Amino acid sequence: MSSASKARLQQLSEQLVKPREDPGTFENISRIPTVAGDSNGPRVKGKVIIVTGTNSPLGIGRATAHQYARNGAKAIFICDYITDHLETHKREIMSMYPSVDIQTRQIDAGEEKDIERVVNEVLDKYGRLDIFFANAGISITAKGVMDSSAEDFMKVMKTNALSVFLAAKHGARGMLKTSDEKPYPGGSIIGTASSAGLRSNAGATDYSASKAAVISIMQTSCYQLAGTGIRCNAICPGVIETGMTSGMYEAARSRGTERKIGQLNPLMRGAVADEVARVALFLGSDEASYVNGQAWAVCGGLTAGHPFVPVRILIGRAISTVSNKADDFASLL
């Protein structure tokens, strides 16, 4: 057998190498066949994980690191470009889950040398990589396309989209490494996209384009990694209270209008980071063994339909802008 053929065999997932076990029967019917392990236990037990974009106290990265630690991770590398809270996060997680090794790293998620370095450190220390949650993201401007700069556009694309490409490139390399402890390749690469990557009018042009790119990178990568057992998915949050949106929440609270945030989605509320983190937990776990190449919206239903304006808002606007002529007002409805 040629070396290339051997390499291809070594990159085949456990599900392609080993036939599925016969679950047996109960009376005259087959028991339920399974691929994932028992869902009653910790969902990422023994896994080695990288999470980028973890510095923000309100962020999805921090909340997800907590969920991974709570669910039995062996080690989690929490990474960010800004690091003023990372050591605090490390102490908190280790105080709650002392068996989990927490490592902090300062990296620029859009620089290949930084991503390559942290993956190499993970492999040198643990000999495996199981989950890479590429969560780093920025939003620079809320300007319209005619007023935005090409420089800002490329900064956003680098941090939000190039970072996910690099996570897929080097994360997959790490997930292909096998050992006695991990005899088959496999893992989960997760990119943080946005509802703005699924639908227009949910963000600025640069931000929306970068998040649409995240979805495409994950969907394309899952095909290019076919047969390896490496799954690639995107999470698409809606209105979540994070460091990026904290200004909007604080302004609404000061005006007493916080309850209006998220009113256009069917749940009629915003979300907290932990609600997204639990989806990242599922996608990273073996329970998501057949979820691949998907853009998973966590948006309260916002992206499920066409944009609409509730009637009470429409009426309020109409009253403020139109005369009291009944026929003019009726035409707006």
N, C-alpha and C positions, 0 to 999 in steps of 0.2 A: 504494500500500500504506500502511495506517495505521501510526502510530508504534508502536502496541501490537503489530501483526503483525510489524513489523521487530524489535521487542525479543524477541518469542518466537523468531524465526528465529535471532537472535544467541545465544540461550541453548541452542540445540540442540547436542548433542555431535557430535564428529567422526564417530562411527559412524552417526549418523542423517543426516548431511549428505552424506558421501561413500560411494558404493557400495564394497563390499569388492572388493579387487583379485582378479582371476583368478589363482590360484596356478600355473596351467599344468598340464601332465600329465607323467607318467612312464610311458613305453610307452602302455598303454591306460587308465590310471587317473589320476584327478585327484590332484595333489599336495595336501598337507594345508593347508587354509586357516587363517590366523592373524589375530588382532587385535592382540595384544601384540607388542612387539619381541623381539629376540634375548635369550634368558634367560642367555646366557653373560656378558654385560657387567654393569656396575653397575646395580642394579635401580631406583635413583631418580636417575639421572644428570640433572643440571641442574634438579632440583626445589627449590622453596622451601618450607620446612617450619616449622611451629610445634609445639612440644611443651610441654605444661604438666606440672607435677609432676616436675621434673627435679633437684631439689636433693639428694635422698637418695643417698649413695654406693652404697647397695645397691638402689636403686630401678629399676623398670621404665623410667621416663622417661630416666634417664641411660643405661641399657643400649641403649635404642632410639635415642637420639641418636647413640650410637657406631655402630650398625648403619646408620643413614641416612648418616652421614658416610663410613663405609667403602664405601658403595655409590653414591658420586658425587653427593651432594646439593650444590646450589649454595650454599645458605644454610640455617642452622637457628637458629631463635630458641628458646633454652632458657629456660623461664620457671618461676617458683615464687613463693610468698608468702614463704617463708623462703629466704634467698639465701646463707647462709654458705659453701656449697660451689660455687656457680655459676661463679665466676671460675676456681676450680681445674679444674672440668670443662671450661671453655672452653680453658684452657691445655693440658690433656691432649689434647683432641680436635684442636686446631690443631697440636699437636706431631706427632701421628700422621697427620693429613690436612690439610696446610697449604693446600690449594686450596679448602677449605670455609670460608665465612665464618660464624663462630659469634657470635651476638648474645645477650647475657643481659638479661633483663628481670624486674623484680619486679612481679608482678601478683597480684591476688586473682582466681582463676579463676571465682569465683561473683559477681563484680561486672561488670556489663555495660560500664561505662565503661572498665574495664581491658582487657577482651577487644576492645572496639571500637577502643581506642587501638592495641593491638599489631597488629591486622589492618591498620589504616590505615598504621602505620609500615612494615609489610611491603610493602604496595602502593606506598607512596611511594618506597621504596628500590629495589624490584625489579620492580614492575609486575605481579606475579603471586603467587598462592598455590596450592600444589598438594596439600599434606598438612597436616591439622590433627589432631594426636593429643592428644585431651582426656584426659589421664591423671591430673589432680589428684584426690586423694582422701584422706579422713580416716576414722577410726573412733574415736568418743569413748567409748562405753560397751559393756560386755559384759553389762549388766543385763538382766533379763527385762522384758517389756512392762509389767508392773504397777509396776515400780520405776524405769522410765525417765522422763525429763522431756520435755515437749513442746519445750522450748527446745533441748535436745540434738538431738532428732529433726530440727528445722528447720535447725540448724547443719550436720548431716550432709547433709541434702537439698540445701542450698545449694551446698556444696563439691562433692559427688559427682554430683548430678543437674542442678541449674540450670547448673552449669559446662558440661555437655555440650550442653544446649539453646543456651547462648550460643555455644559453639563451632560448632554447626550453623548458627545464625542468621548470625553474622558470618563464619565460615569459608566458608560457601556464597557469601556476597556477594563475598568475595575471589576465590573460584574461578570465578565467572562473568566476571571481568574478562579480556578478551582483548587481544592485541597482535600485532605482527608475529612476535614470538618464540613466542607462544602463541595461535595463530589460533582455537582452539576452546575453549569452556569445559570445565571438568572438574576432578576432583580426588578426594581421598579424605579423609573425616572418620571418625575412629576414636575410639570412647569406651571407656574402661576400665570394664567392669562387673565381674562376679565370678561364680564358681560359686554364691555366695550369692544372686545374682539369678536363678539358674535353679532352684535347689532350696532347700527350707527347711532349717533346722538347721545352716547353715554360717556363720552370723553373727548379730549382734544384729538386732533388729527394724528399727531406723533404718538401719543399714548395708545390710541385705538389701533393704529397700524402695527405698533410693536406687539400688542396683545393678540392681534390676528396672526401675526408671525409666529408667536409661541404655539398657537394651535396647529398651524401648518407644520412647524418643526417637529412637534410630537407625533402628528399623524404620519409624516413622511418617515421619521426615524423608526417607527414601529415596524414598517415594512422593510426597511433596510437592515433591521436586526431580526428578521424573520427566523424562527427556529431556535433562537438562543434562549428563549424563556425570559427575555428582558421586555418588560411592558413599558409603554410610553403613553402618558395621558396628561391632559391639561385640566386644571381647575379654573373655573370662570366665576369669580365672586361678583356679587352685585354690590349693593351699598352696605359696606362693613365698616364699623368703627375701628379704625387703625390709626397709626401715626400719620398716614397720608391724608386721612379724612378728618382728623381731630379738629382742625380749624373750623370746618363746617359744623361739626357737632357742638363745639363750644359756642359758636355764634348763635346757633339755634337755641341752645339752652339759655343763653343770656337774653334772648328775645321771648323765651317761653314757647317756642315753636318746635321743640324736639320731636313731638309726636307726628309732625308732618314729614319727617325724613322717612323715605321709603314708601310713602303713601301711594305711589303709582304701581307697586307690585301687589299681587293678590293677598299677601300676608299683611300688607299695609304697615310695615315696620322695617327698620334697618336691622342689621345683625351684629353679633360680636365675633371676634376672631376664632373663638373656640368652635363655632358652628362650621367654619371652613376647615379647621384643623381636624375635625372628626372625619371629614371626607378624605383629607390627605392621609389620615391613619388607615382608612379602609383601602385606598388605592395602593398604599405601600405594603399592605398585608397580603398574605397568600389567599385570603378570602376573596380578593379581587382577581383571582387567577385567570379569569376569562374576560377581564375588562382591559381593552387595549386600543390605543389610537382614538380615544374619546375626548371630547371637550365637555367636561362635567360642570354644568351651571349650578352655582350655589347662590341663587339670586332672589329667593322668595317668590319665584314665578315670573319675574320681570321679563325674561327673554322668551317666555312661552307664548306671547301674543304680540299683536301690533301695539304701538304706543297709543295711549288714549288719555284723555283728560276727563276726570270725573265731572259729572253734570254740575255739582255744587260749585266747583271751581269755574267752570264755563259760565255759569249764571253770574257769579260774582264779577268776573271780568266784563261780561256784557253790560251789567248795570253800571260799571264805572266808566264805560267807553261809549255807550250808545244812549241816545235820547230815550225818553219814556214812551215813544210811539210804539204801540202794540205790534204793528205790522213789521217794523224794523227789528224789534227784539225777537219776534217769532222766527224771522228769517235766519237768525243765528243758531237756532236750535234744530 
